[in-house]
Amino acid sequence: MGFIARCPLIGERCDKTITIQEKTFFLAEAEKPEENKKRRRKAINQALGVVYIVRSALDERGINAFTCKICELIQSCAYGIADITERNPNVILELGMMLALGKPAVILQKRGEEGLNLPSDLNAIEVIPFDEYIDIIEPLHEIAKKLPSPVTPTSPIQDLESIRPDLAKEFRGELGKVVQEFREAIEQAKLDTAVREEKKKEVSPELSETIARLGEKLEEMERLGFATDAQTAFYRGNSYFEQGKYDKALAYYNRSVKLRPDAPDILNNRGSAYFKLQSYKEALADYNRSLELKPDNPDALSNRGTTYAKLERYEEALADYSRSLELKPDDPGTLSNLGATYSKLKRHKEALADCNRSLELKPDNPDALNNRGGVYFDLKRYEEALADYNRSLELGPDDPATLSNRGGAYFKLERQKEALADNNRSLELRPDDPGTLNNRGTVYSALERYDEALADYNRSLELRPDYPDTFYNLACLLSLQNKADDALIYLEKAIKGDEKCRQEAKDDKDFDNIRADPRFKKLIETS
């Protein structure tokens, strides 16, 4: 086990741990033509026999050539092979990563093609020219016999310990002091506990500056190769979470979980990082495990409820919020989320009561104001919804969800210019939100900017292919353009996804152009 010394793309030390697997090759290869791929694999397998395992990014599900998953895969293999035929850009990138990571690499090069201009001081490089892939079998077999044993990269502190153990000891003492100061600052800021998805801690600017300064020192120590213990990694994750740097928070929570896999608070907080990164299934898995270990944790229950709500599993969300409130009565955040869930279940009276109670307890809670605005919106009380959204954005400016919601209220009030501005700003902050793209599409459609509306609907469906609201609005747009066949196809999809679309279509003026069509009449009949 070791650490990747540095990222070959950005040059910084990576947080991930790796295990180099002996007798493994990473194969950098082009996906097409398929026939070349088959011949190449057959020749390589013949050359290496059963002694070696060959791994390729093409065989790994979900790997994108421009993510660090490729780097992890390369790093875990002892050696590399790159077929640079026709200079496939992905192959060249992967070869560059192999060389940057110091992997002994074999380059397969088609005779007659211009070679790569590699630096003359690169060692552990072998080039096998070939006409047909069968030509590589014997030379690759011979190269495999003389490959060096894989070596896990050492860190600077490990190198220092072998040269100046006294200086290394001094560094370790300094690290201990920084860790202690960092932990004390985190505990003073009350960032040492389980986090709630909707809550932010109020930390003074001075204390925030201290935490940031000590965090930078810890990063310097990590670059030297000092390991981070589970508790410090947990605290660092909490610090980044409060700063809204959820990717970094997740990296430290991952490290903490590896060292303490059955710590409920760490699992809860990692779930919250996953939630913020919109990885809801991963978030749910962490909350489930956290609650197995600590069943009566009101914060984890509330967090899981919010995740269920995002997954549109509203009854399960309701159960979690209710149990959380039994354990921690009158929690404003949970009351607000419970109200939002009641609204989704069309239980508007209970929804409004819970949101009002939440705001009695904490009047300036932007999330609760946003949630109550949603209840008012569902009740078609658009002016009241707008007032709540406005107040929420005064308290928490540039929240993309609230901006999108306010855009919806403006749209219902026929204030399309303001609706468009809010949706545009929301998408600047969160470009790939299918709901906001759908909302902006409806505004463009009302403004008769049909091409822009169509582009937004199409993008929304790329991100969420089964989205009934977008199917419905796209059907409206196509009806307005007198494209009856296409409009009916999308209306049918909308109704299959959400039965409420059938009822809405009955009185929607956007369908006036196709209302006389027998197929439309059949679709809107109550099944």
N, C-alpha and C positions, 0 to 999 in steps of 0.2 A: 504494500500500500504506500502511496506517496502523493505529493501534490504536483499538479501541472505547474512547472516552473513559471511559465508566462504564456499568455495568449498569443498565438502566432499572428493574429490579425491586428490586435491593438497594442501589443507589447506589454500589457500589464499582467501581474500575477493572477492566476485563476483560483477561485475558492473551491473548486471541485476536487475530490479525492479520486485517485485512479489506481487500478491494479493492472500491471502489465502482464498479459497472458503469454507465457512462453509458447513457442511453436505456432504463432499466429501471424498471418500476413494481412495487411489492409490492401485491398485492390482498388485502385483508382481507375475507373473505366467508364466509357460512354455507354449509354443505355441502348443506343441504336447505331448501326443496323443490328437487328436481333441475331442474324446468322453469325456475324462477327463475334457477338457476345458468347454464343454457344461454343464456337470454335476456340475462342480464347480461354474460356473456363475449362473446357475439356483438356487443352494442352497444359494449362497450369496444374490442374489436378493430377495429370499423368506425371508431370515433373516432380511434384512435391509428395505424391502418394498420400497415404493415410496419416503420415507423421505430422503434417501441418494442417491447420484450419485456415481457410481463406474467407475473409469477411469483406463485404462491399456495402457501400451506402445504398446501393440499389436493392439490397435484400432486406434492409431495415425498414419496418413499417413506420410511416410518419416522419421520417427524416427529411429535412429540407437542406439542400446543399449549402445554404447560407446561414445555418445555425450552428451553435457550438456543439450540437449533437455529433456532427461530423468529427470535430476535434476530439471529443471524448472517445469516439470509436477508433480514430487513428492512434490516439495516445494509449489505448488499452492493448493495441497490437504491438508485437515485438518488432516487426519489419514491415516494409511496404513494397508494393509493385505498382507501377503507373504505366498504362498503355497510352502513349502520347500521340497515337495515330490521329491524323487530321486535326490535332491541336484543340480538342474539345475543351472549352473554358473551365468546366467543372473539374475535369481531370487535372488541368494545370493548377487550379486553385488547391486541390487536394494534395498534389505533389509538393507545392510550395509549403503547405502546412506540415507535411512529413519532414521536409528538409529543415523547416524552422524548429521543429520539435526534436531534431537530431536522430530521426529514424534511419537505419540502414535501408536504402531503397534501391530497387532494380527498375530500370526504365526500359520498356519495350518500345522499339522505334522501327517503323516501316522503312525498309531500304528505299532510297530514292527521295525520301522526304528530308527537308532541312532539319538538322538537329537543333536542340535547345542550346542557347549560349549560357551554360552554367559556369559559375565561378570556378577557377582552377583549383582553389584550395578546399573545395567541398570533398570530404572523404566519405567512405561507405556508400559510394555510388557505383553501380554497375550498369552498363548499357548493353542490351541484347538487340542487335539488328536482325530483322527477319523479312522474308518474302511472304511466307505463309505461317500461320500460328504453330504448325507442327515443328517449325524450325527452332522454336524457343524451348522445346522440351529438354533436350540434353544440356544446353548451357545453364538453364535455370536449375536443373537438378544438381549440377556441379557447384553452382554458386551457393545453393542451400547447404551444401556440406561444410562450407567454410564460413558460415555466418557467425558473427560474434554473439556472445550471450547478451540478452537484454539487460539493461541497467536502469533501475529506477533513478530518476534525476535527484541529485542532492540539492539541498537548499543552501543559501549562503551561510546560515548559522552552523549547519553541519560541517561545511568546509572550514569555517572559522574554528570550530571545536577541535578539528584535527591539527590545526596549525597553532592557534593561540587559545588553549582552553581557559586560561585566566581571563582573557578578554570576553570570551563567550559567556563565562560565569557572570561577569559584570553586566553584560547585556540582559541576562536572565533576571538579575536582580532589579534592573531598571524596568523590565516588563512587569514584574510583580507589583511594583509601586504604581505603574500606570493602570493596571487592571484594578487595583484596589480603589484608586481615585475615581475611575470610571464607574465602578459598581456603586460607590457612595453617591455619585452625582445622579445616577439613574434612580436609585432608591429615594433620594431627596425629591426628584421630579415625579415620583410615584409612577415610574414607567417599568416597574419590576413585576407587574401582575398581568393577569389575562387581559387581553384587549377586547373591546367591543367594536363591531364594524362601524356603528354610527356615532361613536363617541370619540372626541379628541380631548386629550389632557391639556390643561392650561399650564404651560411652563414659562417661567420668566425668561426674558431675553438673555440675561446674564447666565442663567443656568443652561440655557440652550447653547450658548457660545462655549461654555465649559465642556459640555458633552461633545460638541462638534470637535473641539480642539483635542480632547482625549481620544476621540474616535480616530482622528487623523494619526495620532501617535500609534495607536493600535494597528492601523493599516500599515504604517511604516514597519512595525515589528513583524507583521505577518508577511510582508514582502521579503523580510530576511529569513523567513521560514519558521517562525515561532508558531506553535499550534495554539488554537483558541479552545478553552474548555467549554463545556456545555452551557454553564450558567452565563458566562460572558457572551457567548454566541447568542444566547436567548436575549440578553439585554441589548445587544447590538441590533438584533432584529427588531426589538420593540422601538429602539431609537429611530431606525429607518422607517418603520411603520408610521410613527407619529409625524415624520417629515413628508409622508406621502411617497416615499421611494420604495414601492412595494416589491420590485424585482430584487433589490438589495436585501430587503427584509426577508424575503423568501430564501435567499441564498444562506443567510445566517440561521434561519429556523431549520433549514435542511441539515446544516452541520450540527445543530443542537440536537435534533431528533436522532441523528445517527449515533450520537454519544449517549442519549437518554431516550430511547424509543418509547418508553411507557410513562412519560411525564405529561399529564393531562393539560396543563397550562401551555406547554410548548406546542402540543398538537392543536389546541384551540387557536393559538396565535398564528400558527402556520395556516390553519384553515381560513383565518381572516385575511391573510396575505393572498391566498388563492382566490378568495372571494373578490377582493379588490382588483385582481388581475382577470376577473371574469371566468375563472376556472372553477365553475360551480360544483362539478362532480368531485373534483379533488378536494374542494372545501368540505363538501358533505362527508366524504370518507374520513377526513381528519376530525370533524366534529363528532361523528359517530364513535370513533375510537376514543376520543377524549371523554365522552359521556359514558362509555363502557367502564372507563377507569374511575370516573368521578360523576356518578349519575345525577346528583342534585346540585350541579353547578348552574346557577341561574343565567350567568353570562353566556356560557356555552349553549344552553338551551335557546336563549334569545338569538344568538348568532346562527344556530342551525335553523331556527324558524325563519330567519331572513333568507337563508339559502333555499329552503323549501319554497318560499314565496317567489324567489327568482326563477325557480324551476316550475312555477305554476302548480305546485302541490300544496294548495291553500289549506286544505283540512289538516294536513300534517303540520303546517306552519302554525295554524290556530292552536293545535294541541301543545306545541312547544312554547309558544308565547304564554298560554294559560298556565302551564306548569311553572314557567319562569316567574310569573307574577305571584303564584302561590308561595314561592320561596323568597321572592323579593318584591313585596307589594308596592304599588305606586311608583314603579320605576318609569320615569317619563319616556325613555327611549322605547322600552318594550310596549308601553301603552300606545304610543304613536304607531308602531309597526303593527300591533294588533288591530288598531283602527283601520290601517291601510288594507290589511288582509280581510277584515269584515267587508270593506268596500268592494273588494274583488269578488266576494261571495254574494254581493248585492244585499248585504245586511246593513243598510246605510244608517239606520237609527243607532245601532250599536257602534258602527264605525265613527260616527260623529261624536258620540258620547265619549269614546276612548280618546279620540284626538283632542277634544275639549279638555278632558281631565289631564292629559299630558301637558297641555299648554297652561293649565292652572298651576301645575307643579313647576314648570319651567317655561315661562312666557316667551323667551327669546330663543327657542330651539328651532333653527332653520329647517331641520328634517321634519319635525312635527308640523310646522307650518306648511311645508311642501305636501305632507301626507293629508292634512286637512283640506288643503287646496284640491287634492285629488278627489276627496269625498264630495266636496262642493261641485266639482266638475261633473262627477258621475250623476249628481242630483240636478244637473243643468242649471246650477246657480253660478253662472260664469263670472259675474262681477265679484262675488265673494271669493271665488277661486282665485281670480286675478289679484285681489287684495292680499291674500295669503302668499301667493307666489312673489309678489312685489316685496313684501316684508321679509320673506325668506331670503331673497337675493340681496336685500340690504344687509342682512346679517352674515350671509355666506355668498359673496359675489362669485360669479363665474362657476357656479355649480351646473354641470352640463345637463343633469336630469331635470333640475328645476327650470332651467332656461327652456328646455324642450317642452316641459309642461305648460309654462307660461305662454309659449308660442301656440300651444293648442287652445288655450283660453282666448288669446287674441284672435285666433282663427274663427272660433265660434262666435265672437263678438264682431266678426267681419272687419277686423283691423289687420288686413293682410300684410301691409308694409311692416308693422311691428312684429307680426308673426314670423315673417321671413327673416327679419333681423335676428330674432331669438334663436330660430333654428340654425341659421348660419353660424352664429356664435357657439352654439352647443356643439355643432359638428367640427368647428375649429378645435375645440377642446377634446372631443371624442369622435374622431372621424368615421369610425366603423360601427356606429350604433344603428341597427336596422330600424328601430322604432322612430328615431329622429329623422332618418332618411325618408321613411314612409310619411311622417308628418310634413316634412318640407315638400314632398311630392304633392300632397294635397293642396298646399299653399300655391305652388307653381300652377297646378291644375286650375284653381280658382282664378288665378291671374291670367289664364289662357296661355301659359308658357308650357305648352304640352311636351315639347321635346325634353325640356329640363325635368319635368315631372316624370316622364318615362325613364330617364336616366336614373333618377333617385329610386324609383320603384324597382328597377332592375338590380341596382346595387343592393337594395334592401333584401331582395330575394336571394342574391348571391350569398349574403351573410346569414340569412335565415330562410332557407328554401321552403319551409312549411308555414309561413307567416300569414294567417287568415286576413288580418287587417290590410296587408299590402295586396293580397289577391283581390280583396274587395275594392280597394281604391284604384287598382289597375283596371278592374272591370268597369268602374265608373268612367275612367279616362277613355277607355276604348269605346264605350257607349257614346260619349260626347263626340267622338270622332267618327261615329256611324260605322264602327267595325264590329258588327253584331256577333259574328261567329267567335271572334277572339274574346269579346266581352263576356259572352255566355260561358266560355271555357273557364275563365278566371272567376266568374261569379260562382260557378259550381264548385270550384276548388275552395273558395272562401266559405261556402255553406258547409262543405264537408269538414272543414277545419273548425268552424264555430257556428253553431246553429243560429246565433243572434243575427248573423248576416242575412238570413232569409227574411226575418222580420224587418230589418232596416231597409232592405231592397224594395219592399212593397211600396214605401212612400218616398223613396229617394228620387228627386227630380233628375238626377244625373242619368237615370235609366229611362227617361221619357222617350228617347229615340228608339228604344227596343221594347218598350212596354207592350206593344201590340203583338210582338213575336210569340207564337204559341210555345216556343221553347222557354222563353222567359216566364210565361204564365205557369208552366209546369214546374219550373225551378222554385218559384216562390210559394207554391202550394204547400201547406203544412203537411209534413209527412206523418 
